[in-house]
Amino acid sequence: MKTIFIKLFIAILLFVSCSKGKSDDQKGVGENYLSMKVNGVEWVADSEIFGAFHPQGYNKAILITGSKGPNNADEQAFSLHIYNTSGPGTYKFNYTNTDFSVMQIGNYTPKDFIIGGSFEFDADVIVTKASKDPDIVEATFSGTLKSNTSEVFYITEGKFYYHE
């Protein structure tokens, strides 16, 4: 019995030492992800990452969403929705756009509970992939979001990838 345990332990040790993890430049490849910097601070979604191209119930829309933090009242939720779009391209819009496209983070802080959305935003988005069945959405983005307290937040290095 002791011999079996030792052999099993050695096998596990060899497997762990020989298996290689992803390097930093490989992380996120083939996996759904949403990341950005907010005022220079890294923000990475860790749940509810979702993308869709012309989903049922939406006419000509690209949806990009993701959440960060615990699944409770402290969870931060990011939304970037582009309406009246036929597919990949470069999009610039702000809070006055007539298509109601939006970029916002909900529950960012207790004080700044909404940044962007109806509190003003300017968004620059490049959608490089958008397809349906399966849904694949890939985009980069940046922008300026104003909060409910009128503080300005700068979004840089935004990256999104979703594959159903």
N, C-alpha and C positions, 0 to 999 in steps of 0.2 A: 504494500500500500504506500509506504514511504517512497519507494522508487517511482511509482506512478505519479505521485505528487511532484517529485523533483523533476521528472521528465516534462510534465505539464507546465511547471513553472519556467523551465528553460525554454520550452517552445513559445510560451507567451512572451518571455523576455526577448527572444530572437525576433518574433513578429513585430513587437513594439519598436525595437531598435532598428530593424530593417525597413519598416514602413516609413515613407517620407510624407510629411505634411506639405501643404501648399505653401509656396513661397509667397511673399507679400505681393509680388506682381501677378500671381495666379489667383489670388483670393477674389471671389465673386464671379469668376469665369464660369458660365453655365448655371449659376445660382441666381435666384431673384435677389435684388438688392436695391436699396435707396439710400443715398448718402449725400451730404452737402456740408458746407461750413456756414454757420450762422454767426455773423460778426467775428469770423475767424476761428470759431470753435467747432470742432467736428461734431456732426449730428448724424447718427446712423440708425435707421429703422431696424428694430429687432423683432417686429411682429406685424401682422396684417398688411404685408406688402402685396399690392394688387395692381395690375394694369389691364386695360381693356381697349380694344379698337372697335368702334361702332357697336357697343354692347346693346342687347335688347332693351328697348325702352328709351334709348338715347339716339337722336338723329345726328349722325356724323360727329361722333365724339371720341376723344382719346382721354382716358382716365388714368391718372397716376396717383397712388395713395400708399401710405405706410405709417406705422405707429412706432413710438419709442417709449420704453418705460413699462411700469407695471400695468396690468389690465385692471385699472381702477380709476378713480377720479384724477390721479396724477399723470395718466397716460397722455403723451403729446401726439397729435395726429396731423400729418401733412397731407394736403390735397392740392393737386395740380390738374385741373380739368380744362381741356381745350375743346370748345364746341364749334360746330359748323366747319369741320375740317375733312378733307378728303384723304389725308394720309401724311406720310413723312414730309418734312419741310421745316422752314424756319418761321417761328411765330414770335411776334412782339405784340403785347397787349397790356393794358392797364385796367384799373378799376372802372373806367368809364366805357369799356368795350360793349358794343351792342349785342354781342353773342353770349355775354355773361360768362366768358371764360374766367377762371379764377386760380389764384395761387394763395395759399394760406397755411398757417400752422395754428391749430387749436390747442388751448391749454399749455401754451409755451412756458409761462410762469404764472404763479397765482396773481401777480400784478398785471402782467401782459398776457391775458388769457386768450386773446386772438391777435395774431399779427397777419396783416394782409387782408384778403377778402374785402368786406365792405369798409374796412378802415384804411383803404388805399394800398395799392401795390403797382409795381411795374415789373413785368416778366419778360425775359428773353429765353426762348425755348428752341432747341434744335431736336426734332424727332428724326432719328436715323432709321428706325424700323417701326413698322406698325402693320400688323396683319391679324386676321381673324381665323379661327378654326385651324390651328390653335392660336390663341391670343399671344402675340409677341409684341412687346413695346420696349423700345430702347430710346433714351433721350438724355440730353444734357441741358442744364438750365441754370439761370442766375436771376437775380432781381433785387428789388428794394421793397420791403414790406413795412408798413406803418402799423403800430399797435393801437389798441384801445386807449392807451395813455399818451398817444402821439409820439412815442419813441420810434426811431427808425432802425430797422434791422436789415443787414445786408446778407443776401444769400449768394454764395459763390461756390464754384466747383461742384454743382449739383449733378449727380449721376443716377440714372435709373435703368434697371433692366428687369423685365418680367417675361417669363415663358410659362404658359399654362401647362 
